[in-house]
Structure formats: structure tokens, C-alpha cells
Amino acid sequence: MRRLFGGKTPALTADLQQRIRRSFEESAADEEHFPSTIDPRILHVRVILQTFGDLAGKRVLDAGCGKGRFARVLLGEHPAARIHAMDIAMAMLRFVEAPLMPCAGSLTALPYATGAFDALYATESLEHAVDISGAVAELCRVVKPGGRIVIIDKNKDHWGRLETPEWERWFGQKELEGLLRRHCGKVESRPISYWEDVDPDGLFLVWLAER
Ligand SMILES: C[S@@+](CC[C@H](N)C(=O)[O-])C[C@H]1O[C@@H](n2cnc3c(N)ncnc32)[C@H](O)[C@@H]1O
């Protein structure tokens, strides 16, 4: 089997999925590393807002939402949007309150109908999915034709800069573009920094796709 992401790719067994879930159940108590808020000026938030445009009446999915920090900002900007927030860890979802719509599930088997969403984003969650091509297929499946997808994750070229659990994978720009192209017509990607006045250092990449 050809390995897309280099290194040893573990199989997504039920046991591994369970360990990942348990790890994030525990991580929810760690507010420093898994914060429940985000500064809305951060470019990771702005790129999602700019890509989606007006969300009034639209259905949006935050896939791997953690404590819902991005979803709360989106809702603040677009109160008439219907924002669903999905995560594998219940302890994370306890932070996600109405009118956001929390749901437990996995990126590799999304609990939503095909074409359910107008827009979808995943920030620093796909890197934990293990079955990356399966998760990308699922993310694309639940978005309507013409819907927008934003993925923000870390760059494989910077692997080693941070401590990572054994299942985590970072992506090459072209590798994830290739997976998205299997399902989406328009795909682009670029490095992204946190702040407008700071050049990207290459650690984070954003992928933008149109279903
Ligand atoms: C680093 S946190 C990022 C959370 C959120 N996107 C944010 O930026 O604040 C990664 C999140 O992905 C979730 N996660 C990991 N594997 C997942 C999977 N297979 N399906 C759904 N969520 C998953 C974790 O529970 C955790 O909340």
C-alpha cells in the first residue's frame, strides 16, 4: 500500500479509536492547551469567515470542534446560521451550548446525511483522524455541491516542532490537496499565520475546497 503521509500509518482499529477518544476526554480539562475561546482577529478564524461569506439560514459543520471556540465566533458573526459542532469527545462537547448543535461522532463516519451542509470546516482535527483519506471522503460527502470546505492543520515539513501523540499526522500541502481533489472541483492551499502583521512560518496550512 502506498503511504500518503510518510512514516508508519497505523490502522484505525477500534482500540486505537478508543484510546484517541479517551485521550481527548482527559484533555478537555486542560484549558491552556485546549482552549474554549479564540481571539476573532486570528487569521484561522478570519479565513473561515471570509471563505463562507453570508451564512444566514445556512447549515455549517465544525468537524472535530473541540470546545466549540470557532463555532461560537461564527455564530456571533452570523446569528441566523445553523451551526452544528461534532467531536469524538463528550467532555469537549459539554462546552458547546445551544443554539450551537453539538453531536458526538467520528470524522471517519460522520453522523450526517450526504449533502447536509452548505459549508464545513475542520481546524486541527483531521490530523487526529488516522484514516485520513476516509475522513476527507466523509467531510466532502456531507457538503452540498458548490459548498465550501476549509481545513486548517499542520504542515508535514515542520514535523517534530511540537510534541505529538503517536497517531497524529501532519500533511504535505500537495498531499491533502490531492485527497480533496478526489471529491472537489476547486482546491487550493497556502501557509497561514495567526496574525495579519506576521508572515506565516509554515507550521500551519489552510486548504480551501469547493465541493
Ligand atoms: C486539537 S483539538 C482542536 C479542536 C477545535 N477544532 C479547535 O480548534 O479548538 C482536536 C479535536 O479533534 C477531536 N477529534 C480527534 N479525533 C477525532 C475524530 N476521529 N472524530 C472527531 N473528532 C476528533 C478531539 O476530540 C479534539 O477535540
The ligand as a MOL file (V3000), in Angstrom:
LIG
                    3D

  0  0  0     0  0            999 V3000
M  V30 BEGIN CTAB
M  V30 COUNTS 27 29 0 0 0
M  V30 BEGIN ATOM
M  V30 1 C -6.5510 19.9620 18.8130 0
M  V30 2 S -8.2810 19.7610 19.1140 0 CHG=1
M  V30 3 C -8.9720 21.0200 18.0650 0
M  V30 4 C -10.3650 21.3710 18.4720 0
M  V30 5 C -11.0260 22.5190 17.7000 0
M  V30 6 N -11.1400 22.2180 16.2960 0
M  V30 7 C -10.2730 23.7870 17.9280 0
M  V30 8 O -9.5350 24.2210 17.0280 0
M  V30 9 O -10.4260 24.3610 19.0020 0 CHG=-1
M  V30 10 C -8.6400 18.2770 18.2070 0
M  V30 11 C -10.0770 17.8340 18.3840 0
M  V30 12 O -10.3690 16.7900 17.4610 0
M  V30 13 C -11.1720 15.8400 18.1210 0
M  V30 14 N -11.0200 14.5550 17.4290 0
M  V30 15 C -9.9380 13.7670 17.3720 0
M  V30 16 N -10.1700 12.6980 16.6020 0
M  V30 17 C -11.4460 12.8150 16.1590 0
M  V30 18 C -12.2720 12.0170 15.3290 0
M  V30 19 N -11.8530 10.8880 14.7790 0
M  V30 20 N -13.5170 12.4480 15.0960 0
M  V30 21 C -13.9950 13.6060 15.6320 0
M  V30 22 N -13.2450 14.4040 16.4270 0
M  V30 23 C -11.9820 14.0060 16.6880 0
M  V30 24 C -10.6700 15.8240 19.5390 0
M  V30 25 O -11.5780 15.2690 20.4680 0
M  V30 26 C -10.3800 17.3030 19.7780 0
M  V30 27 O -11.4840 17.9520 20.3280 0
M  V30 END ATOM
M  V30 BEGIN BOND
M  V30 1 1 1 2
M  V30 2 1 2 3
M  V30 3 1 2 10
M  V30 4 1 3 4
M  V30 5 1 4 5
M  V30 6 1 5 6
M  V30 7 1 5 7
M  V30 8 2 7 8
M  V30 9 1 7 9
M  V30 10 1 10 11
M  V30 11 1 11 12
M  V30 12 1 11 26
M  V30 13 1 12 13
M  V30 14 1 13 14
M  V30 15 1 13 24
M  V30 16 1 14 15
M  V30 17 1 14 23
M  V30 18 2 15 16
M  V30 19 1 16 17
M  V30 20 1 17 18
M  V30 21 2 17 23
M  V30 22 1 18 19
M  V30 23 2 18 20
M  V30 24 1 20 21
M  V30 25 2 21 22
M  V30 26 1 22 23
M  V30 27 1 24 25
M  V30 28 1 24 26
M  V30 29 1 26 27
M  V30 END BOND
M  V30 END CTAB
M  END
